[in-house]
Amino acid sequence: MRATKLRHQRPSDHDAPLRAAGARRAGPQRMTHRPPRRPAERATEREVGVVAAVIVAGSEKAAAHQLGLSHSTVKHHLANARSKVGAETTAQLVWILGPRLPEPEGVARTELTSAQVCDPLPAVGPSTQATTRCEHGA
């Protein structure tokens, strides 16, 4: 006997009576419950590596040359990474991927103090007092 769909039932509702009775669909669960990933974790290692190469090289073209890739391939990796993490610009991409980016050679990661963040700017005009660019009160 051949199974036919009733015209008034949507294809996804063919087992609605069974589900209403508490029965589950046969087969593996299609949706798994995974914790949501942070935006920075969505980019692949290759995309993060290309972002790091662009930072070190100073431009997309220079990074492409150092990596042995075409400029369009580098642009493609950057566009994919921006899309995955929700960044609109490369600057936003760098900010979001910051924790995953490798440290430049010979530089250790340090925490900045408020004095380093809020360093005084040179005085402008006749005044000799320095002004600060920080709202931390430092």
One Martini backbone bead per residue (centre of mass of N, CA, C, O) as a GRO file, in nm:
protein
  138
    1MET     BB    1   0.097   0.036   0.022
    2ARG     BB    2   0.052   0.374  -0.039
    3ALA     BB    3   0.159   0.671   0.069
    4THR     BB    4  -0.040   0.955   0.144
    5LYS     BB    5  -0.111   1.285   0.125
    6LEU     BB    6  -0.279   1.519   0.263
    7ARG     BB    7  -0.380   1.830   0.166
    8HIS     BB    8  -0.415   1.958   0.471
    9GLN     BB    9  -0.125   1.862   0.511
   10ARG     BB   10   0.171   1.913   0.607
   11PRO     BB   11   0.470   1.761   0.581
   12SER     BB   12   0.544   1.816   0.897
   13ASP     BB   13   0.242   1.687   0.999
   14HIS     BB   14   0.235   1.365   0.970
   15ASP     BB   15   0.319   1.328   1.304
   16ALA     BB   16   0.125   1.486   1.498
   17PRO     BB   17  -0.043   1.264   1.646
   18LEU     BB   18   0.203   1.130   1.782
   19ARG     BB   19   0.312   1.380   1.935
   20ALA     BB   20   0.052   1.429   2.099
   21ALA     BB   21   0.088   1.133   2.239
   22GLY     BB   22   0.426   1.129   2.297
   23ALA     BB   23   0.575   1.064   2.056
   24ARG     BB   24   0.867   0.995   1.881
   25ARG     BB   25   1.086   1.022   1.658
   26ALA     BB   26   1.263   0.858   1.446
   27GLY     BB   27   1.584   0.877   1.509
   28PRO     BB   28   1.802   1.107   1.515
   29GLN     BB   29   1.905   1.385   1.645
   30ARG     BB   30   1.953   1.694   1.492
   31MET     BB   31   1.954   1.854   1.758
   32THR     BB   32   2.194   1.990   1.952
   33HIS     BB   33   2.307   2.077   2.278
   34ARG     BB   34   2.491   2.360   2.258
   35PRO     BB   35   2.685   2.586   2.343
   36PRO     BB   36   2.741   2.888   2.274
   37ARG     BB   37   2.953   3.062   2.076
   38ARG     BB   38   3.188   3.266   2.056
   39PRO     BB   39   3.281   3.476   1.818
   40ALA     BB   40   3.595   3.407   1.821
   41GLU     BB   41   3.534   3.082   1.780
   42ARG     BB   42   3.428   3.083   1.472
   43ALA     BB   43   3.697   3.108   1.371
   44THR     BB   44   3.949   2.994   1.209
   45GLU     BB   45   4.280   2.937   1.218
   46ARG     BB   46   4.336   3.052   0.937
   47GLU     BB   47   4.195   3.324   0.976
   48VAL     BB   48   4.368   3.412   1.216
   49GLY     BB   49   4.640   3.394   1.063
   50VAL     BB   50   4.570   3.610   0.853
   51VAL     BB   51   4.524   3.841   1.046
   52ALA     BB   52   4.808   3.834   1.169
   53ALA     BB   53   4.958   3.884   0.899
   54VAL     BB   54   4.836   4.163   0.843
   55ILE     BB   55   4.945   4.301   1.093
   56VAL     BB   56   5.250   4.246   1.047
   57ALA     BB   57   5.265   4.349   0.741
   58GLY     BB   58   5.028   4.600   0.700
   59SER     BB   59   4.893   4.425   0.462
   60GLU     BB   60   4.733   4.228   0.242
   61LYS     BB   61   4.953   4.201   0.023
   62ALA     BB   62   5.190   4.132   0.212
   63ALA     BB   63   5.058   3.882   0.336
   64ALA     BB   64   5.023   3.725   0.075
   65HIS     BB   65   5.323   3.706   0.011
   66GLN     BB   66   5.412   3.562   0.280
   67LEU     BB   67   5.189   3.317   0.237
   68GLY     BB   68   5.142   3.246  -0.074
   69LEU     BB   69   4.903   3.429  -0.169
   70SER     BB   70   4.643   3.579  -0.276
   71HIS     BB   71   4.473   3.862  -0.232
   72SER     BB   72   4.187   3.733  -0.260
   73THR     BB   73   4.227   3.518  -0.040
   74VAL     BB   74   4.266   3.709   0.195
   75LYS     BB   75   3.996   3.857   0.161
   76HIS     BB   76   3.826   3.603   0.202
   77HIS     BB   77   3.915   3.536   0.491
   78LEU     BB   78   3.827   3.807   0.614
   79ALA     BB   79   3.528   3.793   0.534
   80ASN     BB   80   3.462   3.532   0.684
   81ALA     BB   81   3.544   3.628   0.965
   82ARG     BB   82   3.355   3.870   0.984
   83SER     BB   83   3.095   3.708   0.952
   84LYS     BB   84   3.128   3.509   1.198
   85VAL     BB   85   3.174   3.755   1.426
   86GLY     BB   86   3.026   4.038   1.337
   87ALA     BB   87   3.200   4.216   1.153
   88GLU     BB   88   3.252   4.513   0.952
   89THR     BB   89   3.555   4.538   1.022
   90THR     BB   90   3.886   4.485   1.067
   91ALA     BB   91   3.906   4.621   1.340
   92GLN     BB   92   3.685   4.452   1.474
   93LEU     BB   93   3.815   4.180   1.421
   94VAL     BB   94   4.070   4.228   1.591
   95TRP     BB   95   3.923   4.280   1.857
   96ILE     BB   96   3.776   4.002   1.875
   97LEU     BB   97   4.053   3.823   1.813
   98GLY     BB   98   4.272   3.905   2.020
   99PRO     BB   99   4.293   3.643   2.212
  100ARG     BB  100   4.387   3.459   1.943
  101LEU     BB  101   4.627   3.613   1.889
  102PRO     BB  102   4.941   3.620   1.836
  103GLU     BB  103   5.236   3.701   1.947
  104PRO     BB  104   5.479   3.883   1.898
  105GLU     BB  105   5.795   3.867   1.862
  106GLY     BB  106   5.933   3.955   2.181
  107VAL     BB  107   5.635   3.980   2.309
  108ALA     BB  108   5.470   4.036   2.603
  109ARG     BB  109   5.191   4.000   2.781
  110THR     BB  110   5.030   4.279   2.934
  111GLU     BB  111   4.908   4.471   3.177
  112LEU     BB  112   4.750   4.764   3.204
  113THR     BB  113   4.772   5.054   3.345
  114SER     BB  114   4.628   5.351   3.413
  115ALA     BB  115   4.885   5.511   3.337
  116GLN     BB  116   4.909   5.392   3.046
  117VAL     BB  117   4.623   5.467   2.947
  118CYS     BB  118   4.648   5.774   3.103
  119ASP     BB  119   4.832   5.944   2.948
  120PRO     BB  120   4.969   6.232   2.893
  121LEU     BB  121   4.919   6.508   2.712
  122PRO     BB  122   5.016   6.750   2.543
  123ALA     BB  123   5.020   7.070   2.547
  124VAL     BB  124   4.786   7.320   2.437
  125GLY     BB  125   4.921   7.609   2.416
  126PRO     BB  126   5.005   7.829   2.677
  127SER     BB  127   4.987   7.602   2.851
  128THR     BB  128   5.186   7.374   3.075
  129GLN     BB  129   4.971   7.177   3.120
  130ALA     BB  130   4.870   6.862   3.135
  131THR     BB  131   4.659   6.643   2.980
  132THR     BB  132   4.402   6.407   2.987
  133ARG     BB  133   4.247   6.102   2.817
  134CYS     BB  134   4.093   6.029   3.089
  135GLU     BB  135   3.804   5.909   3.300
  136HIS     BB  136   3.942   5.773   3.571
  137GLY     BB  137   4.115   6.005   3.730
  138ALA     BB  138   4.437   5.986   3.646
   0.00000   0.00000   0.00000
